[in-house]
Every structure is written in C-alpha cells, then in structure tokens.
Amino acid sequence: MNKLVTIIVALMLTGTVAQADNNMITSKINEVSNNVKTFVVNEKDKTISYQKKSWKEVRLQLAGLFQSLSNAKNKLFTLVDLGSQ
C-alpha cells in the first residue's frame, strides 16, 4: 500500500513539474516571439528612415547635376553662336 501511495504522489509531482515546465516553455516561446517581432519592426522603421534620407540626398544631387549640365549646354550653345557670327 505504501508503494502505491508513493507512486501516486510521485506521479502527481511529476505531472505538476511537467505542467510547470510546459508553462515555462510556452512563456519563453512567447517572449522570444515578441523580441523577434520588436526587432523586425524596429529594423523596418530604421530602414525606411534611412531610405527617405538617402533618396532626399540623391534628389538634391541629381538636381545639382542637371543644373550643371544645363549651364554647360547653355555655355556651349553661346560659344557656338559666337563662333558662327
């Protein structure tokens, strides 16, 4: 009879520990999942911010380049017009 009680108590304790382990594993998985989600959202936001800044700089550089090319074209046509007179 003592062996039966001991086995029952052992099974009850094992079941409780298994339940605690299961809850701990579930909470750990949820924690890791939340950390990954937060990381991905933060990286996405940083990437979007960087791209906005980079594209703004490129647009300014292109505007300067087009202005320089336009000025060079105008100078060239002025020289050609002066040479043909």
N, C-alpha and C positions, 0 to 999 in steps of 0.2 A: 504494500500500500504506500509506503514511504517513497518507493521508486516512482510510482505513478504520480504522486503529488510533485515530486522533484521534476519529473519530465514535463508535467503540465505547467509548472512555474517557469521552467526553462523555455518552453515554447512561447509562453506569454511574454517573457522578457525579450526573446529573440524577435517576436513579432513587433514589439514596441520599438526595439532598436532598428529593425528593418523599416518601420514606418518613419522613424525619425531620420534615418539615412535617406529615404525616398524624398521626404520633405526638404532636406538639406540639398540634395542633388537638384531638385526642382527649383529651389530658390537660387542656387548657384547658376543654373542654366538661364534663368530669367535675368539674373544680374549681368551675366556675360552678354546676353542678347541685348539688354539695354545699353551696355557700354559700347557694343559694336554699332548699334543704331545711332547713338550720340556721336560717335567718332565719324561715321559716314555723313551725317547731317552737317557736322562742323566742317569736314573736308569739302563738302559740296559748296557750302557758303563761302569758304575761303577761296575756292577755285573760281566761283562766279565773281567775287570781288576782284580777284587778280585779273581775270579776263576783261572785266569792264575797264579797269585802269589801263591795261595793256592796249586795248583797242582804242581808247581815247588818245593815248600817246601816238599810236600808229596813224590815226586820222590826222593829228596835228603835223606829223612828219610828212605825210602824203600831201597835205595842203601846202606846206612849205616847198616841197619838191615841185608840185605843179606850178606854183607861183614862180619858182626859179626857172623852170622850163619855159613858161610863158614870157618871162622877161628876156631870156636868151633868144627866143624866137623873134620877139619884137626888135631886139638889137640887130639880129641877123637881117631881118627884112629892111630895117632902117639902113644898114650898111649896103645892102643890095640896091635899094632905091637910090642911095647917094652915088653908088658906083655906076649906075646906068644913066645918070644925068650928065 
